[in-house]
Amino acid sequence: MLNPATDAKASRRSLATLFFCTAMPMGMWGVPLANVFTAHGRGHLVPWVFATTSFAAFISPLFVGALADQKHSPVLLLRWLTALTSLALLITCGSLAWGWSDAAVLACAQVQAFVATPVWSVTSSIVFSQLHDAKQQFGPLRAWATTGWMVGCWIVSFVLRADASLVAGVTAAGLWLVVMTLTWRLPMIPPGEVLQHRTWRQILGLDALELLKHRDHRVVFITAALFCIPLAAFYPYTSRQLHDLGVKNISAVLSLGQTTEILVMLLLAGVLARVRLKWVFLSGIAICVVRYSFNAFGTLPWLMAGTLLHGLAFTLYFITTQIYLEERIDPKWRVRAQALLALLMSGVGNLLGYLGGGWWYAACTKNDVTDWPRFWWGETALTAVVCVFFAVAYHGRARTAA
């Protein structure tokens, strides 16, 4: 019989494996997506394909979050979601390979987004439910997800040579089935609050909007949405800029951002113990301002420097936000809180970011030549506005506790 320490170590190993394997197919498909669609003559669809995730985020995360909190085990839901994501991704890749119409390709991408979008919030809630000290334990575990994302990018670039090939998507679809099998290694976590008779508001997860009544919760959520608007430009347009510079292993270059992400996650517990929460949040947004200004200089060394800063910007705001929600919101709202964050980030923020970024990219492009400094200075200015908003709006707890 395993002693408690051994049992806890085995549990952490399972959670780390779950994070690693969940993030790997996300990176394998999400990073090269823009170049894959462009290589198949569908570059004009790229903003809309990214936006499918945003449209899905308005519905599926809250709906699935409500199921996980009030009806079914999140582990069971994750099992079905990953199986459906695998199937839907295969069909999306097939729609490109078989030359289907733009409308059919977008329809397939939208279905794939509906089943894939809740995966991350459900996975995070499963991990959080197994931790007794999220501030100390979550960062190192979440670093395994970043490692998985990086490994997925390296496989695409160096093993599959598929930075503009559907092979990346087909491989990612296979890996989603691996994630599905991992759910059998997890304890069947019960829902937080079983409700036999649920209103339509509860079924759809709209009761999570009650969380916005708290001022600081509201500011954190709204800032996450606003921050995602400029952040949505990073992968679609950094990859195109790298392509314009003649870089071949684009996915591998973009994975540089995950190296600093891992480092910050490993140090995050110490940072949160010593630094007021407001300054941790604010530093993440401010670093993104610097990162995009580096991109505006337009040379490969500056782009690589900016990409390295991505991990700091992302982790200091968004991973801290997940920990904030876990510590300051009632556990029975755990999945819905993460789902509401996904809705505001992937739904509101990314939708405006992908479509607005597509418009801004078109405005900065003439005769197939993009004015990259103009494009990135625009994104820099937008990020700076978000930084000022958070600095003014967020109050937090007293210095000793916030």
TANORWO-V889076 format. One record per pair of residues at least 4 apart in sequence whose C-alpha atoms are under 7 Angstrom apart, sorted by the first residue. I is the first residue (numbers start at 0). J is the second residue. Records with the same first field share a line. If there is no record, write none. Layout:
I=J + J
This chain:
1=5 + 6
2=6
3=7
4=8
5=9
6=10
7=11
8=12
9=13
10=14
11=15
12=16
13=17
14=18 + 126
15=19 + 140 + 143
16=20
17=21 + 178 + 181
18=22 + 141 + 143 + 144
19=23 + 143 + 144 + 146 + 147
20=147 + 178
21=178
22=26 + 144 + 145 + 147 + 148
23=27 + 147 + 148 + 150 + 151
24=28 + 151 + 171 + 174 + 175
25=29 + 148
26=30 + 148 + 151 + 152
27=151 + 152 + 155 + 167 + 168 + 171
28=32 + 167 + 168 + 171
30=234 + 250
31=35 + 162 + 163 + 250
32=36
33=37 + 42 + 45 + 235
34=38 + 162 + 163
35=39 + 162 + 163 + 164 + 165
36=40 + 41 + 42 + 45
37=41 + 42
38=163
39=95
44=48
45=49
46=50 + 353 + 354 + 357
47=51
48=105 + 108
49=353
50=54 + 349 + 350 + 353 + 354
51=55 + 108 + 109 + 112
52=56 + 112 + 116 + 345
53=57 + 345 + 346 + 347 + 349 + 350
54=346
55=59 + 112 + 113 + 116
56=60 + 116 + 341 + 342 + 345 + 346
57=342 + 346
58=62
59=63 + 113 + 117
60=64 + 116 + 117 + 338 + 341 + 342
61=65 + 203 + 204 + 205 + 335 + 338 + 339
62=66 + 202 + 203 + 204
63=67 + 117
64=68 + 204 + 334 + 335 + 338
65=69 + 201 + 202 + 203 + 204 + 335
66=70 + 71
67=71 + 72 + 73 + 190 + 334
68=190 + 191 + 192 + 331 + 332 + 334
69=190 + 191 + 192 + 193 + 194
70=190 + 193 + 194
71=189 + 190
72=76 + 187 + 188 + 189 + 190
73=77 + 121 + 125 + 188
74=78 + 182 + 187 + 188
75=79
76=80
77=81 + 118 + 121
78=82 + 179 + 182
79=83
80=84 + 114 + 115 + 118
81=85 + 175 + 176 + 178 + 179
82=86 + 175 + 176 + 179
83=87 + 114
84=88 + 111 + 114 + 115 + 175
85=89 + 172 + 173 + 175 + 176
86=90
87=91 + 110 + 111
88=92 + 111 + 168 + 172
89=93 + 169 + 172
90=94 + 107
91=95 + 104 + 107 + 108
92=96 + 165 + 168 + 169
93=97
94=98 + 99 + 104
95=99 + 104
99=103 + 104
100=104
101=105
102=106
103=107
104=108
105=109
106=110
107=111
108=112
109=113
110=114
111=115
112=116
117=121
118=122
119=123
120=124 + 334 + 337 + 338 + 341
121=125 + 334
122=126
123=127
124=128 + 333 + 334
125=129
126=130
127=133
130=136
132=136
133=137 + 322
134=268 + 322
135=268
136=140
137=141
138=142 + 264 + 265 + 267 + 268
139=264 + 265
141=145
142=146 + 261 + 264
143=147
144=148
145=149 + 257 + 261
146=150
147=151
148=152
149=153 + 254 + 257
150=154
151=155
152=156 + 250 + 251 + 254
153=157 + 250 + 251
154=158 + 159
155=159 + 160 + 161 + 162 + 167 + 250
156=160 + 161 + 162 + 248 + 250 + 251
161=166 + 167
162=248 + 249 + 250
165=169
166=170
167=171
168=172
169=173
170=174
171=175
173=177
174=178
175=179
176=180
177=181
178=182
191=331
192=331
197=201 + 202
198=202
199=203
200=204 + 205 + 206
201=205 + 206
204=335
207=335 + 336 + 339
210=216
211=216 + 217
212=217
213=217
214=218
215=219 + 393 + 394 + 395
216=220
217=221
218=222 + 392 + 393
219=223
220=224 + 340 + 343
221=225
222=226 + 385 + 389
223=227 + 343 + 344
224=228 + 343 + 344 + 347 + 348
225=348 + 385
226=230 + 382 + 385
227=231 + 344 + 348 + 349 + 352
228=348 + 349 + 351 + 352
229=352 + 378 + 381 + 382
231=349 + 352 + 353
232=236 + 352 + 353 + 356
233=237
234=238
235=239
236=240
237=241
238=242 + 249
239=243
240=244
241=245 + 246 + 249
242=246
248=252
249=253
250=254
253=306
255=306 + 307
256=260 + 306 + 307 + 308 + 309 + 310
257=261 + 310
258=262
259=263 + 307 + 308 + 310 + 311
260=264 + 310 + 311 + 314
261=265
262=266
263=267 + 311 + 314
264=314
266=270
267=271
268=272
269=273
270=274
271=276
274=278 + 279
275=279 + 398 + 401
276=280 + 401
277=281 + 395
278=282
279=283 + 315
280=284 + 315 + 316
281=285 + 386 + 390
282=286 + 315
283=287 + 311 + 312 + 313 + 315 + 316
284=288 + 312 + 316 + 386
285=289 + 386
286=290 + 308 + 312
287=291 + 309 + 312
288=292 + 379 + 382 + 383
289=293
290=294 + 305 + 308 + 309
291=295 + 305 + 375 + 378 + 379
292=296 + 375 + 376 + 379
293=301 + 302 + 305
294=301 + 302 + 305 + 375
295=371 + 372 + 375 + 376
296=301 + 372
297=301 + 302 + 371 + 372
298=302
299=303
300=304
301=305
302=306
303=307
304=308
305=309
308=312
309=313
310=314
311=315
312=316
313=317
314=318 + 319
315=319
316=320
317=321
318=322
319=323
320=324
321=325
322=326
323=327
324=328 + 336
325=333
328=332
329=333
332=336
333=337
334=338
335=339
336=340
337=341
338=342
339=343
340=344
341=345
342=346 + 347
343=347 + 348
344=348 + 349
345=349 + 350
346=350
347=351
348=352
349=353
350=354
351=355
352=356
353=357
354=358
355=359
356=360
357=361
358=362
359=363 + 374
360=364 + 374
363=369 + 370 + 373 + 374
364=368 + 369 + 370
365=369
370=374
371=375
372=376
373=377
374=378
375=379
376=380
377=381
378=382
379=383
380=384
381=385
382=386
383=387
384=388
385=389
386=390
387=391
388=392
389=393
395=401
396=400 + 401
397=401
